[in-house]
Amino acid sequence: MASSVLIGILITFLVIILVLYLVQRLPLDARMRQIVQVIVIIIGIISLLKYLAVF
């Protein structure tokens, strides 16, 4: 049980990093890119909190 939670957290963390990297590569203006990054980080934190059974 604990190992599956750790694997889930690791995969979620890697997906967040990948999405943030891909957002950097998009041809968006700086303000829009920052908004998208904040949204991705918030969704990632909520997802990580679900793995930790906070929600």
C-alpha positions in Angstrom: 0.0 0.0 0.0 2.7 2.5 0.9 4.8 1.7 -2.1 1.8 2.3 -4.5 1.2 5.7 -2.8 4.8 6.7 -3.2 4.8 5.6 -6.9 1.6 7.6 -7.4 3.1 10.7 -5.8 6.3 10.3 -7.9 4.4 9.9 -11.1 2.2 12.9 -10.3 5.3 15.0 -9.5 6.9 14.0 -12.8 3.8 14.9 -14.8 3.6 18.3 -13.1 7.2 19.0 -14.1 6.6 17.8 -17.6 3.6 19.9 -18.1 5.4 23.0 -16.7 8.2 22.4 -19.1 5.8 22.1 -22.0 4.0 25.3 -21.0 7.4 27.1 -21.2 7.8 25.8 -24.8 4.4 27.2 -25.9 4.4 30.5 -27.8 2.4 32.5 -25.3 2.9 35.9 -23.9 4.5 36.1 -20.4 1.3 36.9 -18.5 -0.7 34.1 -20.1 2.2 31.6 -19.5 2.3 32.7 -15.8 -1.5 32.1 -15.4 -1.2 28.6 -17.0 1.7 27.8 -14.7 -0.2 28.8 -11.6 -3.2 26.7 -12.7 -1.0 23.7 -13.3 0.7 24.0 -9.9 -2.6 24.3 -8.1 -4.0 21.3 -9.9 -0.8 19.4 -9.1 -0.9 20.3 -5.4 -4.6 19.2 -5.2 -3.7 15.9 -6.9 -0.8 15.3 -4.5 -3.0 16.0 -1.5 -5.5 13.4 -2.8 -2.7 10.8 -2.8 -1.9 11.8 0.8 -5.6 11.3 1.7 -6.1 14.9 2.8 -9.2 15.2 0.6 
